[in-house]
Amino acid sequence: MYSWHTSRAATCLEKILPVDFTGTIQCDGYTAYDAFARNRAGIELAGCWAHVRRKFFEGQRQGCKRSALVLHLLQSLYRTEAKLRESRAGPKLRALARSLESRPIIARLQRTLLHWKASRGILPRSLLGQVITYALGQWDSLHLFVRDGRLEIDNNLVENSIRPTAVGKKNWLFIGAAHAGQRGAIIYTIIESCRRRGIDPYAYLRDVLTKLPSMTTSQIKDLTPEAWAKAQRSAALRSAA
């Protein structure tokens, strides 16, 4: 689900999540999430290892050998995730595998970063020093995915889904009015919902927009991408029979 706002303040989250919402939010280290979680009881933040990896990868590009060691350890974490994804493991199995394979790697990584942070050879304001501070500052949230098999190791699913909108924001800068952004968000939500379910967005929109004028409000629920996909599958099975 996409939502449009003209700022990145923590108050934007209050407009998205119900007041009584409790649970886990998987996100990067942007400070607005921390501010939001502090003001709401029953909310945990799960971190994103991809953002940590990205920062160490930048350090390696600049010739930092220590960053290469961290990237090697992170590669081991992602190797475990790849196996779990390939086997279509459920939450319980994922939590068990992560406890056995990922937890020791994360513990070693933490010891390494703490040792580097305590040494005098890395300046706090250097690129590596800033990356270490970022990673350790996110540690509790980064560790959460190990014990909760419902969570991913990162929020790349979201990152990949919003990448076209990020490109669009640059291409469409100063075109149109700000209040039209929410209309765009609604369209993005529909299109991405189709893509996640393997539906051709054009076929879906053509069919739905044709039927919509003659339908009642109570029937709208039957036109969601999920409901539409189920109806299409049922129709295909009837035709095959």
N, C-alpha and C positions, 0 to 999 in steps of 0.2 A: 504494500500500500504506500503510495506516494502522498506527501503533504507539502504544500507550498507555504513558505513564510519569508518575510523580507529581512529577517535577521537570524542569527544562530544562537540566540539567547536560550537559557534554560527554560524560560517561560513557554517557549514553543512546544516543548515536550508536554507541558501541562495541558495544552490544547489537544494533544493527540491521545494521551493515555487517560483513561477514566480515573476519577479521584480515588476509587477503591481498588485500583490495580495493585497487585502484589506479584512478585515474581522476579525473573532474571532478564536483564537487558544486555545483549551482547553488542559491544561498541568499541571504538578506539579510545584513546586517552584524552579526547577533547574535554576541557574543564567543565563545560555545560552539563555533561552527564553526571559528574561528581556533585555538582551543585544541586542538580535535580534529585539525586539519590539521597543526599543529606536531608532534604526537606520532606522526604516521603519514607514512612516506615514500611518494612517488608519488601524492599527492593535491593537486589544484588546486581552488581555490574560484572559481567564476564568480559575479559579482555580479548584483544586480537593479536595473535602471534605474528600475523602477516605484517602488521605495522612495525613491530619490533624488528622483524627480519629485514624490512625495507630500509630501516635506519642503519643496521649493521652492514647491509649490502652497499650502501653509500660509502661507509667507512672502508670497506674492502676496495672499492673502486679508487679510493684515494691512497691505496697502498698500505692500509693498516693490517698487519698480519694477525693481530688479536681478533679482529673482526672475522677473519677467515675461520678461526677456531669456533667461534659462536655459530657461524653459518653451518659448519659441519654438524654441530650438535642439533641445530634446528632441523637440518635435513633428516636426521634420525627420527625426530618427532613426526615430521610429515610423511616419512616412509610408513610409520605405523598407521597413520590416518588413511593413507592410500590403500593399505591392505584391508582395513576395516570397511572402507567405502566399496572396494571391489567385491567383498564378501557379503555386502548389504547387512552388516551387523546391526543389531538393535541396541537400544540404550544400555541395557545391562551388560551385554558383551563388550560394548565399547568402553564402559567404565572399568570393567575388569582388565581388558587389554591395556588400557592407558595406565592403570595402577601398576601393572607388572612391567611394562616396557617404557612408558613415558615418564612416570614419576621419578625414577633414578636419574634420567637424563636432565630433567628440570632441576633436581637437587644439585647435580654437578654444575649445571649452568649457574645456579644461584651462588654456589660457593666461589666459582670463578669470578663472577662479577663483583661480589663483595670483596674478594682479595684484590682485584684491580682497583676498586674504588678506594680501598684503604692504603694502597701504595702511593708513593709520591711521584711515580713516573708518568701519571696521567693527570693532566690539568683538568679541573672541573669544567672549564669553559671550552675545552677542545671538543672536536666532533665526537670522539670516542667517549670523553667524559660526559657529555650531554646525553649520549645514547644510553650509557650505563645508568645514569640517573633516571632517565625515562623508564627503562625496563624495570629497575628495582622499585620505582614508584608505583608501577602497575602490577607488582608481583602477585598480590592476593587475587586480583581479578584474572590475571593470566593463568593462575593455577586452578581456577574453578572448573575448567572443562574436564580435568582429570577425574573428578569424582561425580560429575553430572554427565552421563552419557547422552543426554538430549542435546547438549551443546556441541557446537563445532569448534575446531581449533582456532578459527578466525572468522571474521565476518565478510569473507570474500564473496559469498553469495550476494550480499547486499552491494558490495563494491562493484561487482560485475554488472549488477542490474542498474545501478545509477550512472555508470560510465557514459552511456549515450547522453544522459541529461547534462552531465558535466561538460561534454563537448558542445552540446546545444547552447548552454548558457553563454559560452564564449562567442558562438556564431550569431546568437540572437540578441546580443547585448544592445540595449537602447531601442529594441524593436518591440512595439506593443506596450501595454500598460501592466503595472505590477499586479493589479487585481485579477488579471487574466491568468496569472501563474497557477492558481488553484484549478482552473479548468484544464490546463495542461497536465497537472498532477493527476487528475481523474482519468484523462486519456492514457497517460503512462501506466496507471494502475491496471486499466483494462487490458492494454497490450501486453504488459508483462505477465499478467495472470494467464493470458492465452499462451504465451511462450513457455511458461513453467509447466503447462499441461499438454504441450505438444500440439496446440491448436493453431491452425492458420488464421492469424488475426483478421485478414481480409474476408475470408469465408465467414468467420464468426460475425463480424460487424455487418456484412451485407445481409445475412440472414436475420440478425436481431433487429437491425434498423428497419427492415421490411415488415417484420411482425409487430414492432413496438406500437405504432399508431392505433392498432385495433385491439390492444391488450389493456387489461385493467391494472390498477395499482397492485392488487393482490397477486398478480401473475408475474410481477417483475422478478421475484426470487427465482423463477424458472429460467431466467435469461442470463444468469451469471455464467461466466466461463466454465465453472465447475459443473453446474446443472446442465448447461448446453452440451458439454462433452459427454456426460452420462447419457443424455437423450440421443446423441448421435451414435454412441456405441450400441444402445438398445435397438435403434432403428436398423443398424447394420446387421445385428444378430437376427432380427426378425426377417430381414431380406434374405439372409443366408439360409434360414430355415425354410 
